[in-house]
């Protein structure tokens, strides 16, 4: 369950970034502020 | 992050998003959540629709979730508000928890120093109109 003040679940996921296919692991961003955004789908309107 | 594949992300980035932004490239990784496993872990995966709904999580340098906002698909986010919250969390963190940002705070506005002397005295430092503008 997600709660503020608790650890964010770690994950690794395929990614498209700077023209390349790569992989992103949340824990690689320890030491930085992260904004993680979910959205319903590419080409959705808002 | 959405349930789209990285191939669809590439098409969207190259053919639509690149036309919306001055830099021409999306400045952050676009993540693929096929199967919705990550969305499920964060409580934003809609099993009926098979998609991740509009969720935004602010995670601090220790990997701790400081805030989140979840919306149904047709309503977009307010990026300025997300940035304001990050600035507030950063201020609190830099103060090692000694400061707090009251309702309506934004950079440049007064912060509070919680402690015995402030109990019952917030009304002297903060007025309702400070929640707005």
Backbone of each chain as nested JSON, in Angstrom:
{
  "chains": [
    {"id": "A", "residues": [
      {"number": 1, "name": "UNK", "atoms": {"N": [0.836, -1.197, 0.0], "CA": [0.0, 0.0, 0.0], "C": [0.874, 1.251, 0.0]}},
      {"number": 2, "name": "UNK", "atoms": {"N": [0.439, 2.229, -0.736], "CA": [1.197, 3.468, -0.852], "C": [0.785, 4.433, 0.258]}},
      {"number": 3, "name": "UNK", "atoms": {"N": [1.778, 4.944, 0.979], "CA": [1.512, 5.952, 1.999], "C": [2.603, 7.01, 1.948]}},
      {"number": 4, "name": "UNK", "atoms": {"N": [2.209, 8.272, 2.179], "CA": [3.241, 9.303, 2.27], "C": [4.082, 9.032, 3.515]}},
      {"number": 5, "name": "UNK", "atoms": {"N": [5.37, 9.358, 3.39], "CA": [6.288, 9.111, 4.491], "C": [6.871, 7.71, 4.485]}},
      {"number": 6, "name": "UNK", "atoms": {"N": [6.407, 6.876, 3.547], "CA": [6.906, 5.505, 3.429], "C": [7.705, 5.359, 2.13]}},
      {"number": 7, "name": "UNK", "atoms": {"N": [8.559, 4.336, 2.091], "CA": [9.407, 4.099, 0.924], "C": [8.576, 3.877, -0.346]}},
      {"number": 8, "name": "UNK", "atoms": {"N": [9.026, 4.454, -1.431], "CA": [8.406, 4.197, -2.726], "C": [8.815, 2.808, -3.203]}},
      {"number": 9, "name": "UNK", "atoms": {"N": [7.873, 2.002, -3.692], "CA": [8.232, 0.668, -4.199], "C": [9.264, 0.783, -5.319]}},
      {"number": 10, "name": "UNK", "atoms": {"N": [10.337, 0.022, -5.211], "CA": [11.361, 0.068, -6.265], "C": [10.867, -0.72, -7.475]}},
      {"number": 11, "name": "UNK", "atoms": {"N": [11.363, -0.358, -8.646], "CA": [10.991, -1.079, -9.865], "C": [12.059, -0.813, -10.916]}},
      {"number": 12, "name": "UNK", "atoms": {"N": [12.086, -1.658, -11.916], "CA": [12.872, -1.398, -13.122], "C": [11.904, -1.486, -14.287]}},
      {"number": 13, "name": "UNK", "atoms": {"N": [12.068, -0.616, -15.271], "CA": [11.137, -0.608, -16.4], "C": [11.865, -0.198, -17.672]}},
      {"number": 14, "name": "UNK", "atoms": {"N": [11.427, -0.749, -18.823], "CA": [11.993, -0.311, -20.099], "C": [11.632, 1.157, -20.331]}},
      {"number": 15, "name": "UNK", "atoms": {"N": [12.516, 1.873, -21.032], "CA": [12.285, 3.306, -21.23], "C": [12.756, 3.749, -22.601]}},
      {"number": 16, "name": "UNK", "atoms": {"N": [12.131, 4.828, -23.081], "CA": [12.61, 5.533, -24.266], "C": [13.131, 6.88, -23.794]}},
      {"number": 17, "name": "UNK", "atoms": {"N": [14.413, 7.182, -24.089], "CA": [15.031, 8.407, -23.576], "C": [16.157, 8.829, -24.498]}},
      {"number": 18, "name": "UNK", "atoms": {"N": [16.13, 10.069, -24.913], "CA": [17.196, 10.629, -25.769], "C": [17.423, 9.799, -27.031]}},
      {"number": 19, "name": "UNK", "atoms": {"N": [16.336, 9.299, -27.596], "CA": [16.469, 8.573, -28.85], "C": [16.877, 7.121, -28.7]}},
      {"number": 20, "name": "UNK", "atoms": {"N": [17.061, 6.651, -27.47], "CA": [17.483, 5.263, -27.258], "C": [16.475, 4.488, -26.421]}},
      {"number": 21, "name": "UNK", "atoms": {"N": [16.479, 3.176, -26.596], "CA": [15.754, 2.296, -25.699], "C": [16.701, 1.908, -24.569]}},
      {"number": 22, "name": "UNK", "atoms": {"N": [16.227, 2.068, -23.334], "CA": [17.085, 1.829, -22.187], "C": [16.234, 1.249, -21.058]}},
      {"number": 23, "name": "UNK", "atoms": {"N": [16.79, 1.188, -19.873], "CA": [16.048, 0.688, -18.724], "C": [16.26, 1.658, -17.565]}},
      {"number": 24, "name": "UNK", "atoms": {"N": [15.231, 1.846, -16.787], "CA": [15.303, 2.78, -15.664], "C": [14.94, 2.039, -14.384]}},
      {"number": 25, "name": "UNK", "atoms": {"N": [15.786, 2.213, -13.374], "CA": [15.521, 1.619, -12.061], "C": [15.322, 2.77, -11.081]}},
      {"number": 26, "name": "UNK", "atoms": {"N": [14.233, 2.746, -10.352], "CA": [13.958, 3.865, -9.442], "C": [15.104, 4.065, -8.453]}},
      {"number": 27, "name": "UNK", "atoms": {"N": [15.659, 2.979, -7.925], "CA": [16.692, 3.116, -6.883], "C": [17.981, 3.745, -7.422]}},
      {"number": 28, "name": "UNK", "atoms": {"N": [18.141, 3.792, -8.757], "CA": [19.298, 4.508, -9.326], "C": [19.192, 6.009, -9.072]}},
      {"number": 29, "name": "UNK", "atoms": {"N": [18.007, 6.484, -8.703], "CA": [17.784, 7.913, -8.492], "C": [17.866, 8.314, -7.02]}},
      {"number": 30, "name": "UNK", "atoms": {"N": [18.291, 7.377, -6.158], "CA": [18.495, 7.75, -4.753], "C": [19.479, 8.908, -4.688]}},
      {"number": 31, "name": "UNK", "atoms": {"N": [19.192, 9.904, -3.843], "CA": [20.019, 11.101, -3.782], "C": [19.469, 12.24, -4.62]}},
      {"number": 32, "name": "UNK", "atoms": {"N": [18.432, 11.938, -5.408], "CA": [17.789, 12.978, -6.222], "C": [16.296, 13.025, -5.915]}},
      {"number": 33, "name": "UNK", "atoms": {"N": [15.694, 14.166, -6.205], "CA": [14.239, 14.259, -6.149], "C": [13.668, 13.657, -7.43]}},
      {"number": 34, "name": "UNK", "atoms": {"N": [12.6, 12.899, -7.292], "CA": [11.989, 12.224, -8.441], "C": [10.506, 12.585, -8.511]}},
      {"number": 35, "name": "UNK", "atoms": {"N": [10.039, 12.91, -9.708], "CA": [8.603, 13.005, -9.953], "C": [8.238, 11.831, -10.857]}},
      {"number": 36, "name": "UNK", "atoms": {"N": [7.435, 10.93, -10.331], "CA": [7.006, 9.747, -11.077], "C": [5.557, 9.967, -11.514]}},
      {"number": 37, "name": "UNK", "atoms": {"N": [5.35, 10.008, -12.833], "CA": [4.006, 10.289, -13.366], "C": [3.476, 9.091, -14.142]}},
      {"number": 38, "name": "UNK", "atoms": {"N": [2.278, 8.705, -13.797], "CA": [1.545, 7.699, -14.568], "C": [0.484, 8.409, -15.392]}},
      {"number": 39, "name": "UNK", "atoms": {"N": [0.173, 7.872, -16.562], "CA": [-0.907, 8.441, -17.387], "C": [-1.528, 7.314, -18.198]}},
      {"number": 40, "name": "UNK", "atoms": {"N": [-2.775, 7.516, -18.636], "CA": [-3.516, 6.39, -19.214], "C": [-2.998, 5.904, -20.557]}},
      {"number": 41, "name": "UNK", "atoms": {"N": [-2.301, 6.745, -21.293], "CA": [-1.792, 6.229, -22.558], "C": [-1.231, 7.309, -23.447]}},
      {"number": 42, "name": "UNK", "atoms": {"N": [-0.262, 6.922, -24.283], "CA": [0.259, 7.838, -25.287], "C": [-0.892, 8.257, -26.205]}},
      {"number": 43, "name": "UNK", "atoms": {"N": [-0.821, 9.487, -26.674], "CA": [-1.82, 10.052, -27.588], "C": [-3.17, 10.309, -26.914]}},
      {"number": 44, "name": "UNK", "atoms": {"N": [-3.227, 10.137, -25.577], "CA": [-4.421, 10.634, -24.901], "C": [-4.307, 12.16, -24.875]}},
      {"number": 45, "name": "UNK", "atoms": {"N": [-5.381, 12.833, -24.554], "CA": [-5.479, 14.234, -24.968], "C": [-5.051, 15.272, -23.944]}},
      {"number": 46, "name": "UNK", "atoms": {"N": [-4.981, 14.902, -22.668], "CA": [-4.688, 15.931, -21.681], "C": [-3.389, 15.637, -20.936]}}
    ]},
    {"id": "B", "residues": [
      {"number": 1, "name": "UNK", "atoms": {"N": [5.12, 7.353, -17.271], "CA": [4.978, 5.912, -17.363], "C": [3.54, 5.571, -17.732]}},
      {"number": 2, "name": "UNK", "atoms": {"N": [3.402, 4.728, -18.752], "CA": [2.078, 4.235, -19.117], "C": [2.231, 2.784, -19.538]}},
      {"number": 3, "name": "UNK", "atoms": {"N": [1.123, 2.141, -19.838], "CA": [1.192, 0.735, -20.235], "C": [1.614, 0.578, -21.7]}},
      {"number": 4, "name": "UNK", "atoms": {"N": [1.858, 1.691, -22.392], "CA": [2.35, 1.606, -23.77], "C": [3.774, 1.051, -23.8]}},
      {"number": 5, "name": "UNK", "atoms": {"N": [4.135, 0.449, -24.929], "CA": [5.507, -0.043, -25.094], "C": [6.45, 1.119, -25.404]}},
      {"number": 6, "name": "UNK", "atoms": {"N": [7.752, 0.863, -25.289], "CA": [8.732, 1.901, -25.635], "C": [8.634, 2.278, -27.115]}},
      {"number": 7, "name": "UNK", "atoms": {"N": [8.128, 1.37, -27.93], "CA": [8.0, 1.677, -29.368], "C": [6.913, 2.74, -29.587]}},
      {"number": 8, "name": "UNK", "atoms": {"N": [5.822, 2.59, -28.871], "CA": [4.756, 3.599, -28.965], "C": [5.223, 4.92, -28.354]}},
      {"number": 9, "name": "UNK", "atoms": {"N": [5.975, 4.828, -27.238], "CA": [6.539, 6.047, -26.647], "C": [7.382, 6.799, -27.678]}},
      {"number": 10, "name": "UNK", "atoms": {"N": [8.18, 6.052, -28.428], "CA": [9.03, 6.695, -29.438], "C": [8.176, 7.404, -30.493]}},
      {"number": 11, "name": "UNK", "atoms": {"N": [7.136, 6.753, -30.939], "CA": [6.273, 7.372, -31.955], "C": [5.623, 8.643, -31.423]}},
      {"number": 12, "name": "UNK", "atoms": {"N": [5.127, 8.58, -30.177], "CA": [4.454, 9.755, -29.598], "C": [5.456, 10.89, -29.391]}},
      {"number": 13, "name": "UNK", "atoms": {"N": [6.629, 10.536, -28.854], "CA": [7.648, 11.566, -28.596], "C": [8.108, 12.204, -29.898]}},
      {"number": 14, "name": "UNK", "atoms": {"N": [8.389, 11.367, -30.891], "CA": [8.981, 11.886, -32.126], "C": [7.969, 12.635, -32.983]}},
      {"number": 15, "name": "UNK", "atoms": {"N": [6.707, 12.213, -32.943], "CA": [5.745, 12.769, -33.898], "C": [4.761, 13.764, -33.308]}},
      {"number": 16, "name": "UNK", "atoms": {"N": [4.623, 13.801, -31.982], "CA": [3.707, 14.793, -31.406], "C": [4.37, 15.629, -30.313]}},
      {"number": 17, "name": "UNK", "atoms": {"N": [4.922, 14.971, -29.28], "CA": [5.476, 15.744, -28.148], "C": [6.595, 16.679, -28.595]}},
      {"number": 18, "name": "UNK", "atoms": {"N": [7.4, 16.232, -29.547], "CA": [8.533, 17.05, -30.004], "C": [8.045, 18.363, -30.611]}},
      {"number": 19, "name": "UNK", "atoms": {"N": [6.798, 18.39, -31.066], "CA": [6.256, 19.61, -31.675], "C": [5.684, 20.562, -30.635]}},
      {"number": 20, "name": "UNK", "atoms": {"N": [5.58, 20.091, -29.378], "CA": [5.015, 20.927, -28.313], "C": [6.1, 21.638, -27.517]}},
      {"number": 21, "name": "UNK", "atoms": {"N": [7.34, 21.145, -27.581], "CA": [8.381, 21.642, -26.68], "C": [9.503, 22.277, -27.481]}},
      {"number": 22, "name": "UNK", "atoms": {"N": [10.1, 23.329, -26.884], "CA": [11.11, 24.082, -27.628], "C": [12.399, 23.287, -27.798]}},
      {"number": 23, "name": "UNK", "atoms": {"N": [12.756, 22.441, -26.812], "CA": [14.002, 21.684, -26.908], "C": [13.954, 20.615, -27.996]}},
      {"number": 24, "name": "UNK", "atoms": {"N": [12.741, 20.171, -28.317], "CA": [12.609, 19.175, -29.366], "C": [12.69, 17.743, -28.887]}},
      {"number": 25, "name": "UNK", "atoms": {"N": [13.264, 17.506, -27.684], "CA": [13.289, 16.144, -27.15], "C": [12.702, 16.136, -25.746]}},
      {"number": 26, "name": "UNK", "atoms": {"N": [12.017, 15.063, -25.427], "CA": [11.436, 14.933, -24.093], "C": [12.572, 14.812, -23.079]}},
      {"number": 27, "name": "UNK", "atoms": {"N": [12.606, 15.683, -22.064], "CA": [13.785, 15.757, -21.185], "C": [13.815, 14.731, -20.054]}},
      {"number": 28, "name": "UNK", "atoms": {"N": [12.947, 13.754, -20.105], "CA": [12.946, 12.72, -19.059], "C": [12.615, 11.377, -19.705]}},
      {"number": 29, "name": "UNK", "atoms": {"N": [13.01, 10.254, -19.047], "CA": [12.713, 8.936, -19.611], "C": [11.206, 8.66, -19.626]}},
      {"number": 30, "name": "UNK", "atoms": {"N": [10.748, 8.087, -20.738], "CA": [9.344, 7.654, -20.843], "C": [9.332, 6.146, -20.576]}},
      {"number": 31, "name": "UNK", "atoms": {"N": [8.675, 5.747, -19.486], "CA": [8.753, 4.363, -19.027], "C": [7.568, 3.543, -19.507]}},
      {"number": 32, "name": "UNK", "atoms": {"N": [7.836, 2.276, -19.774], "CA": [6.8, 1.349, -20.225], "C": [6.389, 0.43, -19.078]}},
      {"number": 33, "name": "UNK", "atoms": {"N": [5.087, 0.357, -18.841], "CA": [4.558, -0.454, -17.736], "C": [3.611, -1.515, -18.282]}},
      {"number": 34, "name": "UNK", "atoms": {"N": [4.121, -2.32, -19.222], "CA": [3.293, -3.381, -19.791], "C": [2.795, -4.326, -18.703]}},
      {"number": 35, "name": "UNK", "atoms": {"N": [1.481, -4.581, -18.709], "CA": [0.905, -5.427, -17.669], "C": [0.512, -4.665, -16.423]}},
      {"number": 36, "name": "UNK", "atoms": {"N": [0.969, -3.419, -16.329], "CA": [0.554, -2.584, -15.207], "C": [1.132, -2.98, -13.857]}},
      {"number": 37, "name": "UNK", "atoms": {"N": [2.268, -3.693, -13.879], "CA": [2.819, -4.155, -12.59], "C": [3.258, -3.008, -11.689]}},
      {"number": 38, "name": "UNK", "atoms": {"N": [3.898, -1.992, -12.298], "CA": [4.341, -0.869, -11.476], "C": [3.127, -0.063, -11.011]}},
      {"number": 39, "name": "UNK", "atoms": {"N": [2.191, 0.155, -11.936], "CA": [0.965, 0.869, -11.564], "C": [0.227, 0.166, -10.436]}},
      {"number": 40, "name": "UNK", "atoms": {"N": [0.227, -1.151, -10.476], "CA": [-0.417, -1.913, -9.395], "C": [0.291, -1.654, -8.069]}},
      {"number": 41, "name": "UNK", "atoms": {"N": [1.632, -1.655, -8.091], "CA": [2.395, -1.425, -6.855], "C": [2.114, -0.041, -6.279]}},
      {"number": 42, "name": "UNK", "atoms": {"N": [1.79, 0.911, -7.157], "CA": [1.532, 2.284, -6.706], "C": [0.033, 2.582, -6.566]}},
      {"number": 43, "name": "UNK", "atoms": {"N": [-0.799, 1.579, -6.808], "CA": [-2.234, 1.767, -6.592], "C": [-2.927, 2.591, -7.65]}},
      {"number": 44, "name": "UNK", "atoms": {"N": [-2.339, 2.685, -8.854], "CA": [-2.952, 3.512, -9.895], "C": [-3.349, 2.707, -11.132]}},
      {"number": 45, "name": "UNK", "atoms": {"N": [-3.235, 1.373, -11.06], "CA": [-3.586, 0.56, -12.234], "C": [-5.073, 0.245, -12.208]}},
      {"number": 46, "name": "UNK", "atoms": {"N": [-5.767, 0.601, -13.281], "CA": [-7.193, 0.307, -13.432], "C": [-7.317, -1.013, -14.193]}},
      {"number": 47, "name": "UNK", "atoms": {"N": [-7.628, -2.079, -13.46], "CA": [-7.675, -3.408, -14.082], "C": [-8.726, -3.497, -15.164]}},
      {"number": 48, "name": "UNK", "atoms": {"N": [-9.876, -2.832, -14.97], "CA": [-10.955, -2.913, -15.958], "C": [-10.539, -2.285, -17.279]}},
      {"number": 49, "name": "UNK", "atoms": {"N": [-9.902, -1.118, -17.183], "CA": [-9.496, -0.417, -18.397], "C": [-8.135, -0.888, -18.908]}},
      {"number": 50, "name": "UNK", "atoms": {"N": [-7.376, -1.556, -18.043], "CA": [-6.051, -2.026, -18.446], "C": [-5.027, -0.929, -18.6]}},
      {"number": 51, "name": "UNK", "atoms": {"N": [-5.232, 0.178, -17.9], "CA": [-4.283, 1.306, -18.006], "C": [-3.961, 1.856, -16.614]}},
      {"number": 52, "name": "UNK", "atoms": {"N": [-2.867, 2.6, -16.56], "CA": [-2.524, 3.353, -15.351], "C": [-3.273, 4.686, -15.404]}},
      {"number": 53, "name": "UNK", "atoms": {"N": [-3.965, 5.037, -14.342], "CA": [-4.649, 6.335, -14.316], "C": [-3.619, 7.428, -14.033]}},
      {"number": 54, "name": "UNK", "atoms": {"N": [-4.104, 8.683, -13.962], "CA": [-3.197, 9.824, -13.9], "C": [-2.689, 10.025, -12.473]}},
      {"number": 55, "name": "UNK", "atoms": {"N": [-1.558, 9.442, -12.157], "CA": [-0.992, 9.544, -10.809], "C": [0.368, 10.224, -10.834]}},
      {"number": 56, "name": "UNK", "atoms": {"N": [0.607, 11.055, -9.825], "CA": [1.888, 11.771, -9.752], "C": [2.444, 11.668, -8.342]}},
      {"number": 57, "name": "UNK", "atoms": {"N": [3.664, 11.132, -8.232], "CA": [4.279, 10.877, -6.933], "C": [5.56, 11.698, -6.814]}},
      {"number": 58, "name": "UNK", "atoms": {"N": [5.727, 12.378, -5.689], "CA": [6.959, 13.113, -5.397], "C": [7.769, 12.257, -4.433]}},
      {"number": 59, "name": "UNK", "atoms": {"N": [8.978, 11.869, -4.883], "CA": [9.821, 10.96, -4.113], "C": [11.105, 11.699, -3.735]}},
      {"number": 60, "name": "UNK", "atoms": {"N": [11.456, 11.684, -2.456], "CA": [12.601, 12.472, -1.986], "C": [13.919, 11.708, -2.187]}},
      {"number": 61, "name": "UNK", "atoms": {"N": [15.065, 12.351, -1.901], "CA": [16.357, 11.702, -2.163], "C": [16.583, 10.414, -1.369]}},
      {"number": 62, "name": "UNK", "atoms": {"N": [15.81, 10.172, -0.328], "CA": [15.911, 8.908, 0.406], "C": [14.985, 7.828, -0.16]}},
      {"number": 63, "name": "UNK", "atoms": {"N": [14.263, 8.15, -1.237], "CA": [13.337, 7.18, -1.81], "C": [12.01, 7.118, -1.074]}},
      {"number": 64, "name": "UNK", "atoms": {"N": [11.699, 8.162, -0.313], "CA": [10.462, 8.197, 0.462], "C": [9.426, 9.045, -0.29]}},
      {"number": 65, "name": "UNK", "atoms": {"N": [8.202, 8.539, -0.369], "CA": [7.12, 9.28, -1.017], "C": [6.682, 10.431, -0.114]}},
      {"number": 66, "name": "UNK", "atoms": {"N": [6.817, 11.652, -0.604], "CA": [6.396, 12.813, 0.187], "C": [4.98, 13.258, -0.164]}},
      {"number": 67, "name": "UNK", "atoms": {"N": [4.549, 12.994, -1.385], "CA": [3.196, 13.398, -1.75], "C": [2.756, 12.697, -3.013]}},
      {"number": 68, "name": "UNK", "atoms": {"N": [1.45, 12.579, -3.185], "CA": [0.959, 12.06, -4.469], "C": [-0.41, 12.632, -4.774]}},
      {"number": 69, "name": "UNK", "atoms": {"N": [-0.752, 12.571, -6.055], "CA": [-2.046, 13.063, -6.531], "C": [-2.501, 12.101, -7.612]}},
      {"number": 70, "name": "UNK", "atoms": {"N": [-3.743, 11.664, -7.54], "CA": [-4.262, 10.719, -8.523], "C": [-5.562, 11.264, -9.089]}},
      {"number": 71, "name": "UNK", "atoms": {"N": [-5.653, 11.343, -10.426], "CA": [-6.83, 11.897, -11.098], "C": [-7.353, 10.884, -12.106]}},
      {"number": 72, "name": "UNK", "atoms": {"N": [-8.65, 10.951, -12.38], "CA": [-9.195, 10.148, -13.47], "C": [-8.699, 10.737, -14.8]}},
      {"number": 73, "name": "UNK", "atoms": {"N": [-8.734, 9.933, -15.856], "CA": [-8.055, 10.324, -17.092], "C": [-8.42, 11.678, -17.714]}},
      {"number": 74, "name": "UNK", "atoms": {"N": [-9.673, 12.169, -17.676], "CA": [-9.948, 13.359, -18.499], "C": [-9.441, 14.682, -17.947]}},
      {"number": 75, "name": "UNK", "atoms": {"N": [-8.94, 14.709, -16.718], "CA": [-8.496, 15.988, -16.148], "C": [-6.97, 15.998, -16.015]}},
      {"number": 76, "name": "UNK", "atoms": {"N": [-6.368, 17.023, -16.607], "CA": [-4.912, 17.133, -16.593], "C": [-4.385, 17.697, -15.297]}},
      {"number": 77, "name": "UNK", "atoms": {"N": [-3.083, 17.567, -15.123], "CA": [-2.432, 18.016, -13.895], "C": [-2.133, 19.501, -13.925]}},
      {"number": 78, "name": "UNK", "atoms": {"N": [-1.733, 20.046, -12.779], "CA": [-1.208, 21.403, -12.694], "C": [0.278, 21.297, -12.339]}},
      {"number": 79, "name": "UNK", "atoms": {"N": [1.104, 21.479, -13.337], "CA": [2.548, 21.286, -13.129], "C": [3.098, 22.313, -12.141]}},
      {"number": 80, "name": "UNK", "atoms": {"N": [2.563, 23.549, -12.199], "CA": [3.036, 24.586, -11.278], "C": [2.822, 24.163, -9.83]}},
      {"number": 81, "name": "UNK", "atoms": {"N": [1.703, 23.527, -9.561], "CA": [1.428, 23.075, -8.2], "C": [2.389, 21.956, -7.793]}},
      {"number": 82, "name": "UNK", "atoms": {"N": [2.712, 21.077, -8.723], "CA": [3.687, 20.035, -8.403], "C": [5.037, 20.656, -8.068]}},
      {"number": 83, "name": "UNK", "atoms": {"N": [5.456, 21.653, -8.853], "CA": [6.742, 22.313, -8.599], "C": [6.716, 23.031, -7.253]}},
      {"number": 84, "name": "UNK", "atoms": {"N": [5.584, 23.674, -6.952], "CA": [5.458, 24.361, -5.66], "C": [5.617, 23.369, -4.507]}},
      {"number": 85, "name": "UNK", "atoms": {"N": [4.986, 22.222, -4.637], "CA": [5.092, 21.216, -3.568], "C": [6.532, 20.73, -3.421]}},
      {"number": 86, "name": "UNK", "atoms": {"N": [7.221, 20.523, -4.535], "CA": [8.624, 20.08, -4.455], "C": [9.456, 21.146, -3.752]}},
      {"number": 87, "name": "UNK", "atoms": {"N": [9.237, 22.425, -4.1], "CA": [9.981, 23.506, -3.441], "C": [9.694, 23.518, -1.94]}},
      {"number": 88, "name": "UNK", "atoms": {"N": [8.454, 23.262, -1.57], "CA": [8.09, 23.239, -0.15], "C": [8.76, 22.061, 0.565]}},
      {"number": 89, "name": "UNK", "atoms": {"N": [8.707, 20.876, -0.07], "CA": [9.352, 19.708, 0.559], "C": [10.856, 19.906, 0.673]}},
      {"number": 90, "name": "UNK", "atoms": {"N": [11.446, 20.565, -0.317], "CA": [12.892, 20.814, -0.266], "C": [13.235, 21.785, 0.858]}},
      {"number": 91, "name": "UNK", "atoms": {"N": [12.392, 22.807, 1.031], "CA": [12.623, 23.771, 2.116], "C": [12.561, 23.072, 3.477]}},
      {"number": 92, "name": "UNK", "atoms": {"N": [11.541, 22.238, 3.642], "CA": [11.386, 21.523, 4.915], "C": [12.581, 20.601, 5.153]}},
      {"number": 93, "name": "UNK", "atoms": {"N": [13.001, 19.917, 4.087], "CA": [14.13, 18.986, 4.215], "C": [15.408, 19.73, 4.58]}},
      {"number": 94, "name": "UNK", "atoms": {"N": [15.647, 20.871, 3.912], "CA": [16.868, 21.634, 4.199], "C": [16.863, 22.177, 5.629]}},
      {"number": 95, "name": "UNK", "atoms": {"N": [15.674, 22.397, 6.183], "CA": [15.58, 22.885, 7.567], "C": [15.639, 21.728, 8.564]}},
      {"number": 96, "name": "UNK", "atoms": {"N": [15.853, 20.528, 8.053], "CA": [15.857, 19.301, 8.866], "C": [14.56, 19.167, 9.673]}},
      {"number": 97, "name": "UNK", "atoms": {"N": [13.474, 19.583, 9.049], "CA": [12.177, 19.449, 9.698], "C": [11.846, 20.585, 10.655]}},
      {"number": 98, "name": "UNK", "atoms": {"N": [12.729, 21.586, 10.758], "CA": [12.489, 22.697, 11.679], "C": [11.459, 23.694, 11.183]}},
      {"number": 99, "name": "UNK", "atoms": {"N": [11.244, 23.707, 9.861], "CA": [10.285, 24.655, 9.286], "C": [9.097, 23.912, 8.711]}},
      {"number": 100, "name": "UNK", "atoms": {"N": [7.971, 24.632, 8.582], "CA": [6.775, 24.09, 7.947], "C": [6.197, 25.172, 7.045]}},
      {"number": 101, "name": "UNK", "atoms": {"N": [5.614, 24.75, 5.923], "CA": [5.045, 25.727, 4.996], "C": [3.528, 25.712, 5.134]}},
      {"number": 102, "name": "UNK", "atoms": {"N": [2.944, 26.829, 5.549], "CA": [1.494, 26.846, 5.753], "C": [0.73, 26.845, 4.439]}},
      {"number": 103, "name": "UNK", "atoms": {"N": [-0.578, 26.677, 4.545], "CA": [-1.456, 26.67, 3.37], "C": [-1.205, 27.916, 2.533]}},
      {"number": 104, "name": "UNK", "atoms": {"N": [-1.09, 27.723, 1.23], "CA": [-0.893, 28.843, 0.322], "C": [0.552, 29.274, 0.17]}},
      {"number": 105, "name": "UNK", "atoms": {"N": [1.466, 28.585, 0.873], "CA": [2.874, 28.975, 0.778], "C": [3.384, 28.801, -0.634]}},
      {"number": 106, "name": "UNK", "atoms": {"N": [4.205, 29.738, -1.027], "CA": [5.028, 29.558, -2.219], "C": [6.33, 30.304, -1.965]}},
      {"number": 107, "name": "UNK", "atoms": {"N": [7.363, 30.059, -2.772], "CA": [8.658, 30.675, -2.505], "C": [8.53, 32.185, -2.296]}},
      {"number": 108, "name": "UNK", "atoms": {"N": [9.16, 32.68, -1.235], "CA": [9.11, 34.101, -0.919], "C": [8.115, 34.423, 0.183]}},
      {"number": 109, "name": "UNK", "atoms": {"N": [7.155, 33.512, 0.421], "CA": [6.168, 33.755, 1.47], "C": [6.662, 33.175, 2.806]}},
      {"number": 110, "name": "UNK", "atoms": {"N": [6.019, 33.638, 3.876], "CA": [6.467, 33.289, 5.232], "C": [6.326, 31.792, 5.508]}},
      {"number": 111, "name": "UNK", "atoms": {"N": [7.301, 31.256, 6.237], "CA": [7.226, 29.88, 6.704], "C": [7.019, 29.903, 8.216]}},
      {"number": 112, "name": "UNK", "atoms": {"N": [6.615, 28.793, 8.739], "CA": [6.386, 28.685, 10.176], "C": [7.506, 27.871, 10.826]}},
      {"number": 113, "name": "UNK", "atoms": {"N": [7.775, 28.17, 12.099], "CA": [8.736, 27.397, 12.881], "C": [7.969, 26.737, 14.023]}},
      {"number": 114, "name": "UNK", "atoms": {"N": [7.486, 25.519, 13.787], "CA": [6.685, 24.859, 14.823], "C": [7.484, 24.657, 16.111]}},
      {"number": 115, "name": "UNK", "atoms": {"N": [6.793, 24.807, 17.224], "CA": [7.432, 24.632, 18.521], "C": [6.501, 25.165, 19.596]}},
      {"number": 116, "name": "UNK", "atoms": {"N": [6.919, 25.049, 20.845], "CA": [6.041, 25.459, 21.959], "C": [5.561, 26.904, 21.838]}},
      {"number": 117, "name": "UNK", "atoms": {"N": [6.422, 27.79, 21.331], "CA": [6.048, 29.206, 21.264], "C": [4.989, 29.499, 20.209]}},
      {"number": 118, "name": "UNK", "atoms": {"N": [4.821, 28.573, 19.264], "CA": [3.868, 28.826, 18.175], "C": [2.475, 28.272, 18.484]}},
      {"number": 119, "name": "UNK", "atoms": {"N": [2.385, 27.442, 19.513], "CA": [1.095, 26.824, 19.827], "C": [0.072, 27.906, 20.179]}},
      {"number": 120, "name": "UNK", "atoms": {"N": [-1.031, 27.909, 19.457], "CA": [-2.076, 28.898, 19.717], "C": [-1.757, 30.276, 19.17]}},
      {"number": 121, "name": "UNK", "atoms": {"N": [-0.632, 30.417, 18.477], "CA": [-0.208, 31.73, 17.975], "C": [-0.108, 31.787, 16.457]}},
      {"number": 122, "name": "UNK", "atoms": {"N": [-0.556, 30.724, 15.808], "CA": [-0.469, 30.74, 14.342], "C": [-1.278, 31.903, 13.781]}},
      {"number": 123, "name": "UNK", "atoms": {"N": [-2.382, 32.248, 14.44], "CA": [-3.234, 33.329, 13.943], "C": [-2.487, 34.661, 13.859]}},
      {"number": 124, "name": "UNK", "atoms": {"N": [-1.405, 34.785, 14.656], "CA": [-0.623, 36.028, 14.602], "C": [0.284, 36.081, 13.376]}},
      {"number": 125, "name": "UNK", "atoms": {"N": [0.601, 34.907, 12.846], "CA": [1.563, 34.852, 11.744], "C": [0.92, 34.514, 10.403]}},
      {"number": 126, "name": "UNK", "atoms": {"N": [-0.292, 33.952, 10.446], "CA": [-0.896, 33.474, 9.203], "C": [-2.356, 33.876, 9.169]}},
      {"number": 127, "name": "UNK", "atoms": {"N": [-2.774, 34.525, 8.082], "CA": [-4.165, 34.933, 7.888], "C": [-4.761, 34.16, 6.716]}},
      {"number": 128, "name": "UNK", "atoms": {"N": [-6.091, 34.035, 6.727], "CA": [-6.754, 33.226, 5.709], "C": [-6.413, 33.688, 4.293]}},
      {"number": 129, "name": "UNK", "atoms": {"N": [-6.283, 34.999, 4.1], "CA": [-5.995, 35.455, 2.726], "C": [-4.642, 34.954, 2.22]}},
      {"number": 130, "name": "UNK", "atoms": {"N": [-3.777, 34.515, 3.147], "CA": [-2.48, 33.99, 2.716], "C": [-2.613, 32.626, 2.052]}},
      {"number": 131, "name": "UNK", "atoms": {"N": [-3.798, 32.003, 2.192], "CA": [-4.024, 30.723, 1.517], "C": [-4.245, 30.913, 0.022]}},
      {"number": 132, "name": "UNK", "atoms": {"N": [-4.549, 32.171, -0.36], "CA": [-4.889, 32.433, -1.759], "C": [-3.808, 33.277, -2.427]}},
      {"number": 133, "name": "UNK", "atoms": {"N": [-3.97, 33.518, -3.665], "CA": [-3.129, 34.273, -4.621], "C": [-1.964, 33.472, -5.169]}}
    ]}
  ]
}
